[in-house]
Amino acid sequence: MKIKEIYDFLNAISPFALQEVWDNSGLILGNMEDEFTEVYISLDIDFEVLNQLSNGTLLITHHPLIFSGLKKINFDSYTTKLLEVMIKKDIKLISMHTNIDKTHLNRYVMEKVLGFEIVSEDEFILSAKIKEMSFDNFYNIIKEKFGLEFKKVVKCSETISSFSLTTGSGMSLLPLVKTDIFLTGDIKYHDAMEAKMREISLIDIGHYESEVHFNTVVYAILEKYLKKNKILAIMGQNQNPFEYK
């Protein structure tokens, strides 16, 4: 199968044109006419992932390996060291980042992982209403669903009856949040101060913890299509780079 065939299939389901202007989703390494016989789906790329790949594999990731232009390739940075291995092994790379956030990933996490019905949607922000409960009880539900090993919250009220969700890093969207609490990752000190001013509670659900479901989402999209074309699809198991002690 050629790259163009699977690219067109993915583009029809989650158009790359939906990505944010700063993003770099799409075909990052390889040529549309290149052929492949195996697909590996992974949240990110590291040497552990690359060591598992056969030569000529198509790698599909959530986070793009390259975000901005490279002015030199000295194989002395995270990006270029990985590129060196990928080029030698003829690994092709497609990334689906903010486009699949909008079309699939946020929805999957809200409905399948958390089990709540979406009542409103604004691109990256999905919102739901819940039966009123204490902040602490709601946090315990979220902790269990995401398997959180840390507690990082901003508590602005004792009870919760609505919440919003953005997987990954969504604090730039805080001014658009209209619910009691916002769930997202990578919450910083000044983000917390802003949320307190707006009286919106926060739970940091982790960048990795909230986006690790990318592998499951894309595998489900591709499994039947690739099987019909006799292409092996492998769902990667990424490790969180952080350790919590």
Secondary structure, DSSP 8 states (H G I E B T S, - for coil): -BHHHHHHHHHHHS-GGGS-TT---EEEES-TT-B-SEEEEESS--HHHHHH--TT-EEEESS-S--S--S---S-SHHHHHHHHHHHTT-EEEE--HHHIIIIIHHHIIIIIS-----EEETTEEEEEEEEEEHHHHHHHHHHHHT-SS--EE---SEEEEEEEEEEE-GGGGGG--SSEEEEE---HHHHHHHHHHT-EEEE--HHHHHTTHHHHHHHHHHHHHHHTT-EEEE-----S----
